[in-house]
Amino acid sequence: MPDNANPGELEDFVATMVPDGDPVWPLAKTYIQSVPKPYLRTKRSKAEIHAWLATRERPFRMGEAIGAQALNTDGPLCQSFAAWLTRLFG
């Protein structure tokens, strides 16, 4: 994770950007959680975010969703990550 404190992968970070109260996010999570284990053993967070992205009027890849403002980048984790990138490369 970008904060180097919480466990997770890129998809866990992107999941924090799903807008609060999004009605499809819990449905995507429930759908992925209902997939039988032999078919989806790991990477559930990856499957959840991609299931959510696939429901958009125009399905996005993660990076495209940020550019299209389908994801909320105003949260504290995003802001601190952006600040770190600015310090690192700015």
C-alpha positions in Angstrom: 0.0 0.0 0.0 1.2 3.5 -0.6 1.4 4.4 3.1 3.8 1.5 3.7 1.8 0.7 6.8 -1.3 -1.2 5.7 -1.0 -4.5 4.0 -2.4 -4.8 0.5 -1.8 -4.4 -3.2 -2.6 -1.8 -5.8 -6.2 -2.9 -6.0 -6.6 -2.4 -2.2 -5.4 1.2 -2.7 -7.8 1.8 -5.6 -10.7 0.3 -3.6 -10.2 3.2 -1.1 -11.0 5.5 -4.0 -14.4 4.1 -4.8 -16.8 6.9 -4.0 -18.5 6.7 -0.6 -22.0 5.4 -0.9 -21.5 3.9 -4.3 -24.5 1.5 -4.7 -22.6 -0.9 -7.0 -19.5 -1.4 -4.8 -21.2 -3.6 -2.2 -22.8 -5.6 -5.1 -19.5 -6.2 -6.8 -18.0 -7.3 -3.5 -20.9 -9.7 -2.8 -20.7 -11.1 -6.2 -17.0 -11.9 -6.0 -17.4 -13.3 -2.5 -20.0 -15.7 -3.9 -17.6 -17.2 -6.5 -16.7 -20.7 -5.4 -13.2 -21.0 -4.0 -11.8 -23.4 -6.6 -12.4 -20.6 -9.1 -11.1 -17.7 -7.1 -8.6 -18.7 -4.5 -6.7 -15.5 -4.0 -6.7 -11.9 -5.2 -10.2 -11.2 -4.2 -9.6 -7.4 -3.9 -8.3 -7.4 -7.5 -11.5 -9.2 -8.6 -13.7 -6.9 -6.6 -12.3 -3.7 -8.1 -12.3 -5.0 -11.6 -15.9 -6.2 -11.2 -16.9 -2.7 -10.0 -15.0 -1.1 -12.9 -16.7 -3.4 -15.4 -20.1 -2.0 -14.3 -19.4 1.5 -15.5 -21.3 2.8 -18.5 -18.0 2.6 -20.2 -15.9 0.0 -18.4 -12.5 1.4 -17.4 -9.1 0.1 -16.5 -7.9 1.4 -13.1 -5.8 4.2 -14.5 -8.5 5.3 -16.9 -11.0 5.4 -14.1 -8.8 7.9 -12.2 -8.4 10.1 -15.3 -12.2 9.9 -15.9 -12.9 10.9 -12.3 -14.8 7.7 -11.7 -12.7 7.3 -8.6 -12.3 9.7 -5.7 -8.7 11.0 -5.4 -9.5 13.5 -2.6 -9.1 11.0 0.2 -6.3 11.3 2.8 -4.4 8.2 1.5 -4.4 9.5 -2.1 -3.4 13.0 -1.0 -0.5 11.7 1.1 0.6 9.4 -1.7 0.5 12.3 -4.2 2.5 14.5 -1.8 5.1 11.7 -1.4 5.4 11.4 -5.2 5.8 15.1 -5.6 8.6 15.1 -3.0 10.2 12.2 -4.6 10.1 13.4 -8.2 9.3 17.1 -7.9 
